[in-house]
Amino acid sequence: MLLYTSFAVDVFHVLVGVLKTLAPFNYYAGWIVACFSLEDQLLITLMKLRLN
């Protein structure tokens, strides 16, 4: 996890916990994410920010 996001696993789980308290999210144009979990969405976002 550290390689892809620069966060330790424990920090990642804390971020997921914080985001779960803020759910549900209002996505653009009422779009609903059905194929990715919240953890996967966060991981993909952090990987994109880190590696791009």
PDB file as gemmi writes it, atoms N, CA and C in Angstrom:
CRYST1    1.000    1.000    1.000  90.00  90.00  90.00 P 1                      
ATOM      1  N   MET A   1       0.825  -1.187   0.000  1.00  0.00           N  
ATOM      2  CA  MET A   1       0.000   0.000   0.000  1.00  0.00           C  
ATOM      3  C   MET A   1       0.868   1.249   0.000  1.00  0.00           C  
ATOM      4  N   LEU A   2       1.943   1.205   0.743  1.00  0.00           N  
ATOM      5  CA  LEU A   2       2.827   2.360   0.865  1.00  0.00           C  
ATOM      6  C   LEU A   2       3.420   2.751  -0.481  1.00  0.00           C  
ATOM      7  N   LEU A   3       3.724   1.766  -1.308  1.00  0.00           N  
ATOM      8  CA  LEU A   3       4.324   2.028  -2.612  1.00  0.00           C  
ATOM      9  C   LEU A   3       3.368   2.788  -3.530  1.00  0.00           C  
ATOM     10  N   TYR A   4       2.099   2.436  -3.497  1.00  0.00           N  
ATOM     11  CA  TYR A   4       1.140   3.020  -4.428  1.00  0.00           C  
ATOM     12  C   TYR A   4       0.516   4.321  -3.946  1.00  0.00           C  
ATOM     13  N   THR A   5       0.374   4.493  -2.637  1.00  0.00           N  
ATOM     14  CA  THR A   5      -0.365   5.653  -2.136  1.00  0.00           C  
ATOM     15  C   THR A   5       0.453   6.567  -1.237  1.00  0.00           C  
ATOM     16  N   SER A   6       1.590   6.140  -0.793  1.00  0.00           N  
ATOM     17  CA  SER A   6       2.454   6.821   0.176  1.00  0.00           C  
ATOM     18  C   SER A   6       1.824   6.883   1.568  1.00  0.00           C  
ATOM     19  N   PHE A   7       0.776   6.097   1.803  1.00  0.00           N  
ATOM     20  CA  PHE A   7       0.152   5.969   3.119  1.00  0.00           C  
ATOM     21  C   PHE A   7       0.334   4.546   3.620  1.00  0.00           C  
ATOM     22  N   ALA A   8       0.546   4.418   4.918  1.00  0.00           N  
ATOM     23  CA  ALA A   8       0.595   3.089   5.522  1.00  0.00           C  
ATOM     24  C   ALA A   8      -0.813   2.490   5.534  1.00  0.00           C  
ATOM     25  N   VAL A   9      -0.890   1.184   5.703  1.00  0.00           N  
ATOM     26  CA  VAL A   9      -2.183   0.496   5.679  1.00  0.00           C  
ATOM     27  C   VAL A   9      -3.107   1.017   6.780  1.00  0.00           C  
ATOM     28  N   ASP A  10      -2.556   1.270   7.955  1.00  0.00           N  
ATOM     29  CA  ASP A  10      -3.376   1.774   9.063  1.00  0.00           C  
ATOM     30  C   ASP A  10      -3.972   3.141   8.741  1.00  0.00           C  
ATOM     31  N   VAL A  11      -3.195   4.003   8.135  1.00  0.00           N  
ATOM     32  CA  VAL A  11      -3.679   5.335   7.762  1.00  0.00           C  
ATOM     33  C   VAL A  11      -4.756   5.213   6.689  1.00  0.00           C  
ATOM     34  N   PHE A  12      -4.556   4.303   5.758  1.00  0.00           N  
ATOM     35  CA  PHE A  12      -5.552   4.080   4.711  1.00  0.00           C  
ATOM     36  C   PHE A  12      -6.884   3.645   5.326  1.00  0.00           C  
ATOM     37  N   HIS A  13      -6.836   2.742   6.291  1.00  0.00           N  
ATOM     38  CA  HIS A  13      -8.065   2.274   6.935  1.00  0.00           C  
ATOM     39  C   HIS A  13      -8.735   3.389   7.741  1.00  0.00           C  
ATOM     40  N   VAL A  14      -7.963   4.275   8.315  1.00  0.00           N  
ATOM     41  CA  VAL A  14      -8.537   5.431   9.013  1.00  0.00           C  
ATOM     42  C   VAL A  14      -9.243   6.340   8.010  1.00  0.00           C  
ATOM     43  N   LEU A  15      -8.625   6.578   6.863  1.00  0.00           N  
ATOM     44  CA  LEU A  15      -9.256   7.399   5.826  1.00  0.00           C  
ATOM     45  C   LEU A  15     -10.554   6.768   5.334  1.00  0.00           C  
ATOM     46  N   VAL A  16     -10.546   5.460   5.160  1.00  0.00           N  
ATOM     47  CA  VAL A  16     -11.766   4.760   4.742  1.00  0.00           C  
ATOM     48  C   VAL A  16     -12.847   4.920   5.805  1.00  0.00           C  
ATOM     49  N   GLY A  17     -12.477   4.800   7.063  1.00  0.00           N  
ATOM     50  CA  GLY A  17     -13.445   4.976   8.143  1.00  0.00           C  
ATOM     51  C   GLY A  17     -14.047   6.368   8.164  1.00  0.00           C  
ATOM     52  N   VAL A  18     -13.225   7.374   7.931  1.00  0.00           N  
ATOM     53  CA  VAL A  18     -13.724   8.752   7.879  1.00  0.00           C  
ATOM     54  C   VAL A  18     -14.672   8.932   6.700  1.00  0.00           C  
ATOM     55  N   LEU A  19     -14.312   8.383   5.557  1.00  0.00           N  
ATOM     56  CA  LEU A  19     -15.180   8.508   4.386  1.00  0.00           C  
ATOM     57  C   LEU A  19     -16.500   7.774   4.569  1.00  0.00           C  
ATOM     58  N   LYS A  20     -16.477   6.647   5.280  1.00  0.00           N  
ATOM     59  CA  LYS A  20     -17.723   5.909   5.514  1.00  0.00           C  
ATOM     60  C   LYS A  20     -18.686   6.704   6.389  1.00  0.00           C  
ATOM     61  N   THR A  21     -18.151   7.550   7.260  1.00  0.00           N  
ATOM     62  CA  THR A  21     -19.041   8.386   8.071  1.00  0.00           C  
ATOM     63  C   THR A  21     -19.665   9.502   7.240  1.00  0.00           C  
ATOM     64  N   LEU A  22     -19.037   9.863   6.129  1.00  0.00           N  
ATOM     65  CA  LEU A  22     -19.549  10.923   5.256  1.00  0.00           C  
ATOM     66  C   LEU A  22     -20.467  10.404   4.160  1.00  0.00           C  
ATOM     67  N   ALA A  23     -20.536   9.090   3.980  1.00  0.00           N  
ATOM     68  CA  ALA A  23     -21.337   8.483   2.918  1.00  0.00           C  
ATOM     69  C   ALA A  23     -22.818   8.654   3.234  1.00  0.00           C  
ATOM     70  N   PRO A  24     -23.687   8.666   2.268  1.00  0.00           N  
ATOM     71  CA  PRO A  24     -23.507   8.477   0.832  1.00  0.00           C  
ATOM     72  C   PRO A  24     -23.077   9.774   0.149  1.00  0.00           C  
ATOM     73  N   PHE A  25     -22.409   9.610  -0.964  1.00  0.00           N  
ATOM     74  CA  PHE A  25     -21.874  10.744  -1.706  1.00  0.00           C  
ATOM     75  C   PHE A  25     -22.785  11.102  -2.870  1.00  0.00           C  
ATOM     76  N   ASN A  26     -22.799  12.370  -3.219  1.00  0.00           N  
ATOM     77  CA  ASN A  26     -23.532  12.834  -4.391  1.00  0.00           C  
ATOM     78  C   ASN A  26     -22.535  13.004  -5.525  1.00  0.00           C  
ATOM     79  N   TYR A  27     -22.573  12.082  -6.463  1.00  0.00           N  
ATOM     80  CA  TYR A  27     -21.671  12.142  -7.598  1.00  0.00           C  
ATOM     81  C   TYR A  27     -22.257  13.024  -8.690  1.00  0.00           C  
ATOM     82  N   TYR A  28     -21.427  13.373  -9.639  1.00  0.00           N  
ATOM     83  CA  TYR A  28     -21.810  14.260 -10.738  1.00  0.00           C  
ATOM     84  C   TYR A  28     -22.995  13.679 -11.506  1.00  0.00           C  
ATOM     85  N   ALA A  29     -23.995  14.481 -11.766  1.00  0.00           N  
ATOM     86  CA  ALA A  29     -25.175  14.141 -12.562  1.00  0.00           C  
ATOM     87  C   ALA A  29     -25.938  12.950 -11.987  1.00  0.00           C  
ATOM     88  N   GLY A  30     -25.878  12.750 -10.664  1.00  0.00           N  
ATOM     89  CA  GLY A  30     -26.633  11.676 -10.041  1.00  0.00           C  
ATOM     90  C   GLY A  30     -26.099  10.288 -10.293  1.00  0.00           C  
ATOM     91  N   TRP A  31     -24.856  10.202 -10.743  1.00  0.00           N  
ATOM     92  CA  TRP A  31     -24.247   8.919 -11.079  1.00  0.00           C  
ATOM     93  C   TRP A  31     -24.042   8.092  -9.824  1.00  0.00           C  
ATOM     94  N   ILE A  32     -24.292   6.792  -9.901  1.00  0.00           N  
ATOM     95  CA  ILE A  32     -24.128   5.887  -8.765  1.00  0.00           C  
ATOM     96  C   ILE A  32     -23.034   4.882  -9.092  1.00  0.00           C  
ATOM     97  N   VAL A  33     -22.046   4.767  -8.225  1.00  0.00           N  
ATOM     98  CA  VAL A  33     -20.962   3.808  -8.410  1.00  0.00           C  
ATOM     99  C   VAL A  33     -21.441   2.462  -7.887  1.00  0.00           C  
ATOM    100  N   ALA A  34     -21.554   1.487  -8.782  1.00  0.00           N  
ATOM    101  CA  ALA A  34     -22.055   0.172  -8.387  1.00  0.00           C  
ATOM    102  C   ALA A  34     -20.984  -0.907  -8.447  1.00  0.00           C  
ATOM    103  N   CYS A  35     -19.921  -0.681  -9.197  1.00  0.00           N  
ATOM    104  CA  CYS A  35     -18.953  -1.760  -9.411  1.00  0.00           C  
ATOM    105  C   CYS A  35     -17.698  -1.632  -8.552  1.00  0.00           C  
ATOM    106  N   PHE A  36     -17.511  -0.530  -7.835  1.00  0.00           N  
ATOM    107  CA  PHE A  36     -16.335  -0.357  -6.983  1.00  0.00           C  
ATOM    108  C   PHE A  36     -16.771  -0.047  -5.552  1.00  0.00           C  
ATOM    109  N   SER A  37     -16.102  -0.668  -4.606  1.00  0.00           N  
ATOM    110  CA  SER A  37     -16.370  -0.353  -3.204  1.00  0.00           C  
ATOM    111  C   SER A  37     -15.735   0.992  -2.860  1.00  0.00           C  
ATOM    112  N   LEU A  38     -16.088   1.506  -1.701  1.00  0.00           N  
ATOM    113  CA  LEU A  38     -15.513   2.772  -1.252  1.00  0.00           C  
ATOM    114  C   LEU A  38     -14.001   2.656  -1.098  1.00  0.00           C  
ATOM    115  N   GLU A  39     -13.534   1.513  -0.595  1.00  0.00           N  
ATOM    116  CA  GLU A  39     -12.098   1.284  -0.438  1.00  0.00           C  
ATOM    117  C   GLU A  39     -11.386   1.315  -1.781  1.00  0.00           C  
ATOM    118  N   ASP A  40     -11.999   0.667  -2.788  1.00  0.00           N  
ATOM    119  CA  ASP A  40     -11.395   0.657  -4.119  1.00  0.00           C  
ATOM    120  C   ASP A  40     -11.385   2.045  -4.743  1.00  0.00           C  
ATOM    121  N   GLN A  41     -12.449   2.804  -4.548  1.00  0.00           N  
ATOM    122  CA  GLN A  41     -12.498   4.160  -5.083  1.00  0.00           C  
ATOM    123  C   GLN A  41     -11.406   5.031  -4.477  1.00  0.00           C  
ATOM    124  N   LEU A  42     -11.219   4.914  -3.162  1.00  0.00           N  
ATOM    125  CA  LEU A  42     -10.170   5.686  -2.495  1.00  0.00           C  
ATOM    126  C   LEU A  42      -8.798   5.246  -2.968  1.00  0.00           C  
ATOM    127  N   LEU A  43      -8.576   3.941  -3.070  1.00  0.00           N  
ATOM    128  CA  LEU A  43      -7.285   3.430  -3.526  1.00  0.00           C  
ATOM    129  C   LEU A  43      -6.972   3.912  -4.936  1.00  0.00           C  
ATOM    130  N   ILE A  44      -7.925   3.837  -5.830  1.00  0.00           N  
ATOM    131  CA  ILE A  44      -7.712   4.282  -7.212  1.00  0.00           C  
ATOM    132  C   ILE A  44      -7.399   5.778  -7.249  1.00  0.00           C  
ATOM    133  N   THR A  45      -8.130   6.567  -6.464  1.00  0.00           N  
ATOM    134  CA  THR A  45      -7.893   8.011  -6.427  1.00  0.00           C  
ATOM    135  C   THR A  45      -6.506   8.336  -5.900  1.00  0.00           C  
ATOM    136  N   LEU A  46      -6.108   7.685  -4.803  1.00  0.00           N  
ATOM    137  CA  LEU A  46      -4.783   7.946  -4.233  1.00  0.00           C  
ATOM    138  C   LEU A  46      -3.664   7.464  -5.149  1.00  0.00           C  
ATOM    139  N   MET A  47      -3.876   6.337  -5.824  1.00  0.00           N  
ATOM    140  CA  MET A  47      -2.870   5.849  -6.776  1.00  0.00           C  
ATOM    141  C   MET A  47      -2.719   6.825  -7.932  1.00  0.00           C  
ATOM    142  N   LYS A  48      -3.835   7.337  -8.414  1.00  0.00           N  
ATOM    143  CA  LYS A  48      -3.798   8.301  -9.515  1.00  0.00           C  
ATOM    144  C   LYS A  48      -3.039   9.564  -9.098  1.00  0.00           C  
ATOM    145  N   LEU A  49      -3.300  10.054  -7.902  1.00  0.00           N  
ATOM    146  CA  LEU A  49      -2.604  11.248  -7.421  1.00  0.00           C  
ATOM    147  C   LEU A  49      -1.119  10.993  -7.205  1.00  0.00           C  
ATOM    148  N   ARG A  50      -0.764   9.813  -6.728  1.00  0.00           N  
ATOM    149  CA  ARG A  50       0.633   9.489  -6.422  1.00  0.00           C  
ATOM    150  C   ARG A  50       1.450   9.204  -7.681  1.00  0.00           C  
ATOM    151  N   LEU A  51       0.876   8.453  -8.617  1.00  0.00           N  
ATOM    152  CA  LEU A  51       1.644   7.948  -9.750  1.00  0.00           C  
ATOM    153  C   LEU A  51       1.504   8.777 -11.021  1.00  0.00           C  
ATOM    154  N   ASN A  52       0.625   9.727 -11.031  1.00  0.00           N  
ATOM    155  CA  ASN A  52       0.412  10.490 -12.257  1.00  0.00           C  
ATOM    156  C   ASN A  52       1.290  11.722 -12.297  1.00  0.00           C  
TER     157      ASN A  52                                                      
END                                                                             
